[in-house]
Amino acid sequence: MTPTAENLRTLLEARDIDGFLTALDAYRQQHLGEPEVTALTQRVFPPLLRTAFQEERLLPATLVRLYRMVRSGRLVLVEDDLLVAINSRINGAIREAEPATDAPVPPLVTGEDVRPKAVQWSPPSAPSGQPLAVTEMKRIAVVNTFTFGSWAAADAFDFRRNACASQQEREFLHAVRQFFPSLQAYPNMPLKNFIDIGKLEATVPARVRKYAWLAQVDVLLCTTDEDPVAGIELDSLHHDTEEAIARDEMKNMLFGLAGLHLVRIRADDERAVRAEDFYDLLMAESKTLDALRPRRLRPRRTHDFLVPAESATCTAPANMARR
């Protein structure tokens, strides 16, 4: 996932509607869009906005920004209930947030506004009074939005997603697998899948436990028996905020308590998306990363020997029992 999309996703996770709209507005002024951002605005944002309306959590200034972004096309909303909710609140919000602005403002167009109206129509007739044959004509308008990206029409009917959220993540994972050919590398692995969080209840504060249930690591390295070895994080500028630093410290603590290494890699150029670029970053940390390579991968031993299932239940023949 690109840094911009990651920032927008973080704001949505924090239920920060105003911060999300501000960041999205700034992004739309410079970019046409990318699939990750479109997915956030069309799949993740509407349910959160609906909840915000139900709980009456939107400030007037936030509602005014939302109205203007939808009306200008910088944010596409197709859910009628959300459009109706904006229309019912926008005039009051403008009077409170911007008293100098004339109200009422034009409402947003909803599905009810574009439904065909009933029209009284009588077929033409010939001079003799007989109805003339009429060919029915229909007018259809098709509106499409196109973005640059690796997307096919068949994807609209496929509910599966790639394990990597972006091309950058795929390239980074490819570089990690090349650097550690004897280990298994898994992307976006939740911490709860390889750290027993329940055992940490008496060790870490409640906020750290809550974070642990939701957090994930960019790449998890495992042996062939799926035993975790270490985690690798691909950091960016978005990790420099106070909130991100606090999250990173909690993640470092959890890995330390689990006895696992957590290596952080950071690219000088955030636009680097090739596996070769990431491999060079890994080579720069080779002294640290080489310590993660197991000297000898011993398979997990789960059985001392194998016994046919029927041998455990069958009884010895009578003539053998007498011997």
ROROLUM-397546 format. One line per 3 residues: number of its first residue (from 0); for each residue x, y, z of C-alpha. Coordinates in Angstrom, 3 decimals. Layout:
BEGIN
NUM	X Y Z | ...
END
This chain:
BEGIN
0	0.000 0.000 0.000 | 1.348 3.440 -0.930 | 2.155 5.932 1.857
3	-0.851 8.098 0.898 | -3.273 5.166 1.013 | -1.709 3.956 4.270
6	-2.231 7.388 5.835 | -5.870 7.471 4.708 | -6.420 3.954 6.049
9	-4.916 4.948 9.406 | -7.252 7.947 9.650 | -10.264 5.746 8.920
12	-9.156 3.213 11.539 | -9.066 6.083 14.050 | -12.597 7.146 12.938
15	-11.150 10.582 12.100 | -13.636 11.653 9.416 | -12.432 15.276 9.293
18	-8.772 14.261 9.034 | -9.632 11.751 6.309 | -11.539 14.324 4.260
21	-8.746 16.892 4.655 | -6.071 14.407 3.511 | -8.268 13.117 0.667
24	-9.039 16.650 -0.527 | -5.324 17.505 -0.669 | -4.605 14.231 -2.466
27	-7.350 14.745 -5.090 | -5.961 18.132 -6.035 | -2.725 16.486 -7.219
30	-3.743 12.950 -8.301 | -6.507 11.416 -10.383 | -6.727 8.427 -8.095
33	-5.359 4.962 -7.478 | -7.125 1.644 -6.824 | -6.194 1.543 -3.117
36	-7.611 5.027 -2.465 | -10.748 4.275 -4.491 | -11.311 1.117 -2.453
39	-11.069 3.133 0.782 | -13.561 5.786 -0.387 | -16.062 3.297 -1.835
42	-15.882 0.365 0.608 | -14.520 1.539 3.957 | -15.599 5.175 4.220
45	-19.410 4.890 3.620 | -20.127 2.571 6.620 | -18.032 4.795 8.914
48	-19.812 7.904 7.643 | -23.192 6.243 8.198 | -22.237 5.481 11.804
51	-21.056 9.063 12.299 | -24.455 10.353 11.114 | -26.294 7.965 13.425
54	-24.228 9.105 16.397 | -24.354 12.794 15.331 | -20.553 13.065 15.600
57	-19.893 15.262 12.546 | -18.938 18.867 13.242 | -20.531 21.558 11.036
60	-17.197 22.387 9.363 | -16.651 18.704 8.569 | -20.139 18.426 7.078
63	-19.540 21.504 4.906 | -16.252 20.029 3.625 | -18.012 16.722 2.895
66	-20.801 18.475 0.972 | -18.400 20.464 -1.187 | -16.205 17.469 -1.979
69	-19.217 15.411 -3.090 | -20.696 18.266 -5.103 | -17.384 18.988 -6.870
72	-16.787 15.298 -7.658 | -13.639 14.948 -5.536 | -15.512 12.339 -3.475
75	-18.057 9.978 -5.005 | -20.965 8.867 -2.821 | -23.685 6.701 -4.363
78	-25.595 5.637 -1.234 | -28.911 7.486 -1.175 | -29.202 7.435 2.618
81	-25.864 9.247 2.978 | -26.777 11.844 0.353 | -30.149 12.428 2.034
84	-28.433 12.755 5.425 | -26.076 15.410 4.024 | -28.944 17.340 2.409
87	-30.973 17.371 5.633 | -28.070 18.820 7.659 | -26.051 20.974 5.280
90	-27.979 24.242 5.557 | -27.821 24.247 9.333 | -24.137 23.360 9.222
93	-23.341 26.219 6.819 | -25.225 28.737 8.965 | -23.168 27.652 11.969
96	-19.749 27.149 10.356 | -19.895 29.901 7.713 | -22.476 32.534 8.647
99	-21.410 34.719 5.705 | -22.342 32.037 3.159 | -25.820 32.257 1.632
102	-28.168 29.432 2.578 | -29.942 27.312 1.519 | -27.470 25.711 -0.853
105	-28.364 23.438 -3.787 | -28.984 19.892 -2.535 | -26.968 16.914 -3.696
108	-28.558 14.782 -6.395 | -29.977 11.512 -5.044 | -31.339 8.442 -6.746
111	-34.870 9.719 -6.264 | -34.065 12.798 -8.335 | -32.917 10.809 -11.363
114	-35.698 8.224 -11.425 | -37.906 8.489 -14.547 | -41.117 10.452 -13.992
117	-44.490 9.169 -15.075 | -45.481 10.786 -18.393 | -48.965 10.794 -19.877
120	-48.598 9.909 -23.541 | -51.063 8.949 -26.238 | -49.941 7.167 -29.408
123	-50.483 9.122 -32.652 | -53.322 8.041 -34.880 | -53.980 8.120 -38.598
126	-56.671 10.384 -40.159 | -58.948 7.358 -40.229 | -58.662 7.122 -36.479
129	-56.628 3.927 -36.433 | -53.520 3.991 -34.146 | -50.230 4.105 -35.980
132	-47.475 1.560 -35.310 | -44.889 3.194 -33.067 | -41.327 2.097 -32.562
135	-40.343 2.347 -28.907 | -37.152 4.330 -28.372 | -35.028 4.273 -25.242
138	-32.276 6.662 -24.277 | -29.499 5.205 -22.176 | -26.657 7.227 -20.641
141	-23.540 5.374 -19.528 | -20.991 7.107 -17.314 | -17.629 5.447 -16.701
144	-14.690 6.430 -14.539 | -11.265 5.154 -15.581 | -8.057 5.035 -13.578
147	-4.602 3.745 -14.395 | -3.865 0.452 -12.670 | -3.756 -3.316 -12.990
150	-7.518 -3.909 -12.962 | -9.753 -6.017 -15.188 | -13.527 -6.082 -15.616
153	-13.603 -9.596 -14.152 | -12.332 -8.171 -10.852 | -15.740 -6.591 -10.253
156	-17.223 -10.067 -9.825 | -14.372 -11.479 -7.757 | -14.468 -10.936 -3.997
159	-10.953 -12.247 -3.438 | -8.060 -9.910 -2.663 | -4.344 -10.279 -3.076
162	-2.439 -10.920 0.143 | -0.343 -7.834 -0.697 | -2.235 -4.542 -0.679
165	-0.067 -2.831 -3.314 | 2.591 -3.396 -5.946 | 5.152 -1.919 -3.552
168	4.342 -4.599 -0.951 | 4.610 -7.346 -3.574 | 8.030 -6.116 -4.706
171	9.254 -5.857 -1.106 | 8.033 -9.379 -0.344 | 9.758 -10.665 -3.475
174	13.041 -9.075 -2.336 | 12.719 -10.577 1.161 | 12.120 -14.050 -0.272
177	15.193 -13.690 -2.459 | 17.288 -12.604 0.528 | 16.001 -15.466 2.735
180	15.545 -18.388 0.315 | 15.531 -20.964 3.140 | 12.745 -19.237 5.096
183	9.042 -18.750 4.493 | 7.938 -15.099 4.179 | 4.294 -14.125 4.737
186	2.887 -10.602 4.168 | 0.630 -8.610 6.501 | 0.540 -11.254 9.210
189	-1.582 -10.387 12.305 | 0.388 -10.507 15.550 | -2.276 -12.664 17.177
192	-1.426 -15.442 14.683 | 2.086 -15.982 16.057 | 2.136 -14.304 19.497
195	0.066 -15.708 22.362 | -1.535 -12.440 23.424 | -3.600 -14.105 26.118
198	-0.446 -14.928 28.076 | 0.599 -11.273 28.040 | -2.379 -10.020 30.074
201	-0.355 -9.717 33.274 | 2.730 -8.370 31.469 | 1.584 -5.434 29.356
204	-0.954 -2.604 29.850 | -4.493 -2.895 28.501 | -3.811 -0.469 25.634
207	-0.923 -2.647 24.439 | -3.106 -5.781 24.547 | -5.837 -3.975 22.604
210	-3.292 -2.882 20.009 | -1.828 -6.393 19.786 | -5.173 -7.910 18.792
213	-5.425 -5.537 15.802 | -1.794 -5.010 14.733 | 0.056 -6.820 11.974
216	3.632 -7.025 10.726 | 4.575 -6.239 7.122 | 6.524 -9.499 6.608
219	6.824 -12.468 8.957 | 9.739 -14.897 8.508 | 9.093 -18.527 9.484
222	10.857 -21.855 9.246 | 9.471 -24.602 7.044 | 7.550 -25.807 10.122
225	5.858 -22.378 10.345 | 7.737 -21.425 13.513 | 8.202 -17.607 13.583
228	11.779 -16.362 13.331 | 11.512 -12.565 12.925 | 9.423 -9.739 11.535
231	10.375 -7.064 9.005 | 8.712 -3.648 8.808 | 8.992 -1.281 5.821
234	8.831 2.169 7.433 | 8.140 5.522 5.780 | 7.651 9.188 6.675
237	4.255 8.340 8.131 | 6.044 6.538 10.971 | 7.483 9.862 12.204
240	4.273 11.173 13.779 | 3.803 10.916 17.533 | 0.920 8.470 17.147
243	2.887 6.248 14.753 | 5.939 6.304 17.030 | 3.758 5.163 19.951
246	2.381 2.288 17.865 | 5.869 1.284 16.736 | 7.081 1.217 20.342
249	4.207 -1.080 21.321 | 5.006 -3.386 18.417 | 8.689 -3.448 19.388
252	7.673 -4.329 22.957 | 5.447 -7.201 21.829 | 8.152 -8.698 19.620
255	10.680 -8.389 22.440 | 8.389 -10.154 24.919 | 7.806 -12.929 22.374
258	11.572 -13.370 21.913 | 11.386 -12.418 18.231 | 13.514 -9.951 16.281
261	11.802 -7.032 14.547 | 13.903 -5.390 11.830 | 12.828 -2.029 10.416
264	13.815 -1.103 6.856 | 13.381 2.416 5.538 | 13.824 3.594 1.955
267	15.424 6.948 1.244 | 13.137 7.348 -1.769 | 9.494 6.439 -1.064
270	8.868 6.147 -4.807 | 11.118 3.086 -4.986 | 8.845 0.194 -5.906
273	11.197 -2.304 -7.577 | 12.343 -5.506 -5.938 | 15.930 -4.582 -6.830
276	15.672 -1.366 -4.794 | 14.373 -3.224 -1.750 | 17.014 -5.921 -2.145
279	19.703 -3.228 -1.966 | 18.125 -1.995 1.274 | 18.248 -5.507 2.690
282	21.890 -5.845 1.645 | 22.675 -2.619 3.515 | 21.331 -4.300 6.661
285	23.011 -7.624 5.895 | 24.985 -7.705 9.152 | 21.747 -7.544 11.150
288	19.707 -9.750 8.839 | 22.333 -12.493 8.543 | 21.923 -13.126 12.268
291	18.326 -14.171 11.553 | 19.347 -17.015 9.248 | 19.048 -20.337 11.101
294	22.331 -22.207 10.939 | 20.512 -25.509 10.621 | 16.830 -25.917 9.842
297	15.694 -28.994 11.758 | 12.187 -30.211 10.913 | 9.697 -30.284 13.768
300	9.425 -33.827 15.151 | 5.845 -34.706 16.006 | 6.015 -38.540 16.032
303	8.781 -40.900 17.143 | 7.511 -43.613 14.833 | 4.508 -44.478 12.694
306	2.165 -47.351 13.583 | -0.659 -48.608 11.334 | -3.984 -47.666 12.873
309	-5.381 -51.213 12.750 | -2.441 -52.635 14.719 | -3.565 -50.765 17.809
312	-6.983 -52.438 17.885 | -6.563 -55.903 16.397 | -6.161 -58.883 18.749
315	-3.616 -61.643 18.345 | -4.818 -64.966 16.833 | -5.701 -67.722 19.302
318	-2.896 -70.039 18.208 | -0.344 -67.247 18.724 | -1.751 -66.486 22.122
321	-1.056 -70.089 23.258 | 2.599 -69.944 22.256
END
